[in-house]
Amino acid sequence: MTLQNTLQQIYDLPLSNAIRENVNAFPLLESLHVLAITLVFGTILIVDLRLVGYASHRRSTNRLITELLPFTWIAFGLAIISGGLLFASNAMAYAANTEFRLKLLMIAAAGINMAIFHAATQRTIDQWDEDATPPFAARAAGVLSLLLWTAVIFLGRWIGFTLDVLF
């Protein structure tokens, strides 16, 4: 089975068709997706600003991560579900869209950045958690995260202007 066949099968799903045919389904899903991404970015922004050295509500970095990460994951899950449904509504067009593919690449890069931070830098958080200026590795992870998630938002917005509509 080729990628094109798989994309066509996704496009032909009854759920995909229902999203295309219901006048309210796509705008509702898109609105949920935007709200979810806003929550993802907002919670990550708070932690990343702390990582780059801006004190946040007099909370330690570890406390911010512990308090905000559950909200980030819930919002990310909602973004994946709503984004997946948006994708299903026009799978072939999204898969061919350069901005969509770049957005997925930026999300993957942000995930790798987060995994490296959690595996390496966060292990030593006890040594620098209360410091006004976190170590270089933490600051670099924060800056890279901010850049990657900002790119996700820009690319996501561009998709709407560059997507070939195949309905």
C-alpha positions in Angstrom: 0.0 0.0 0.0 1.4 3.4 -1.0 1.2 6.6 1.0 -1.1 8.0 -1.6 -3.5 5.1 -1.1 -3.4 5.5 2.7 -4.1 9.2 2.4 -7.0 8.5 0.1 -8.4 5.9 2.5 -8.2 8.5 5.3 -9.9 11.1 3.1 -12.7 8.5 2.3 -13.5 7.7 5.9 -17.1 8.5 6.9 -15.7 10.8 9.7 -13.6 12.7 7.2 -16.6 13.1 4.9 -18.7 14.3 7.8 -16.2 17.0 8.7 -16.1 18.2 5.1 -19.9 18.2 4.7 -20.9 19.7 8.0 -20.7 23.5 7.7 -19.8 23.9 11.4 -17.5 20.9 11.9 -14.3 22.3 10.4 -14.5 25.8 12.0 -15.3 24.2 15.4 -12.3 21.8 15.1 -10.1 24.6 13.9 -11.1 26.8 16.8 -10.5 23.9 19.3 -7.1 23.4 17.7 -6.2 27.0 18.0 -7.3 27.1 21.7 -5.3 23.9 22.4 -2.1 25.3 20.7 -2.6 28.5 22.7 -2.6 26.6 25.9 0.3 24.5 24.9 2.3 27.5 23.9 1.2 29.6 27.0 2.2 26.9 29.5 5.5 26.2 27.7 6.2 30.0 27.4 6.0 30.4 31.2 8.5 27.6 31.8 10.8 28.6 28.9 10.9 32.2 30.2 12.0 30.9 33.6 14.6 28.7 31.9 16.1 31.7 30.1 16.3 33.6 33.4 13.1 35.5 33.9 11.8 34.7 37.4 8.2 33.6 37.3 5.8 34.3 40.2 8.6 33.5 42.6 8.3 29.9 41.8 11.2 27.6 41.2 11.7 26.1 37.8 10.9 22.6 39.1 7.7 23.8 40.7 6.6 25.5 37.4 7.3 22.4 35.4 5.5 20.2 37.9 2.5 22.5 38.0 2.2 23.3 34.3 3.2 20.1 32.6 -0.1 18.3 33.2 -2.0 21.2 31.5 0.5 21.2 28.7 0.0 17.5 28.0 -3.8 17.8 28.1 -3.8 20.7 25.7 -1.3 18.9 23.5 -3.6 15.9 23.4 -6.5 18.1 22.4 -4.3 19.7 19.7 -3.3 16.3 18.4 -6.9 15.0 18.3 -8.4 18.2 16.7 -5.4 18.5 14.3 -5.8 14.8 13.3 -9.4 15.4 12.5 -8.6 18.5 10.5 -5.9 16.5 8.6 -8.4 13.6 8.0 -10.8 16.1 6.3 -8.3 16.7 3.5 -5.4 14.3 4.1 -3.9 14.4 0.6 -3.8 18.2 0.5 -2.3 18.5 4.0 0.3 15.8 3.2 1.4 17.7 0.1 1.5 21.1 1.9 5.1 22.2 2.6 4.1 24.4 5.6 2.2 21.5 7.1 5.2 19.2 6.8 7.5 21.9 8.3 5.0 22.3 11.2 5.2 18.6 12.0 9.0 18.8 11.7 9.1 21.7 14.2 6.8 19.9 16.6 9.1 16.8 16.4 12.2 19.1 17.0 10.4 20.7 20.0 9.8 17.2 21.4 13.4 16.2 20.9 14.5 19.4 22.6 12.2 18.7 25.5 13.4 15.1 25.8 17.0 16.1 25.9 16.2 18.8 28.5 14.4 16.3 30.7 17.0 13.5 30.2 20.1 15.7 30.8 19.6 19.2 32.2 16.5 18.6 34.4 18.4 15.8 36.2 20.6 18.5 37.8 17.8 20.9 38.6 18.4 20.6 42.3 21.7 22.4 41.8 20.3 25.4 40.0 16.6 25.4 40.6 16.5 28.6 42.7 19.3 30.4 40.7 18.3 33.6 39.0 20.2 32.5 36.0 19.9 28.8 35.1 22.9 27.1 33.5 23.6 27.5 29.8 22.0 24.2 28.8 18.7 25.2 30.4 18.8 28.6 28.8 19.6 27.1 25.4 16.7 24.6 25.8 14.4 27.4 26.7 15.4 29.6 23.8 15.2 26.8 21.3 11.8 25.7 22.6 10.5 29.3 22.3 11.8 29.5 18.7 10.4 26.1 17.7 6.9 26.6 19.2 6.8 30.1 17.6 7.6 28.5 14.3 4.8 25.9 14.8 2.4 28.8 15.3 3.6 30.7 12.2 3.6 27.6 10.0 0.2 26.6 11.3 -1.2 29.9 10.3 0.4 29.7 6.9 -1.2 26.4 6.2 -4.6 28.1 5.8 -3.2 30.4 3.1 -1.2 27.8 1.2 -3.4 24.6 1.3 -4.8 23.4 -2.0 -8.4 22.7 -1.3 -9.5 19.4 -2.8 -13.1 19.2 -1.5 
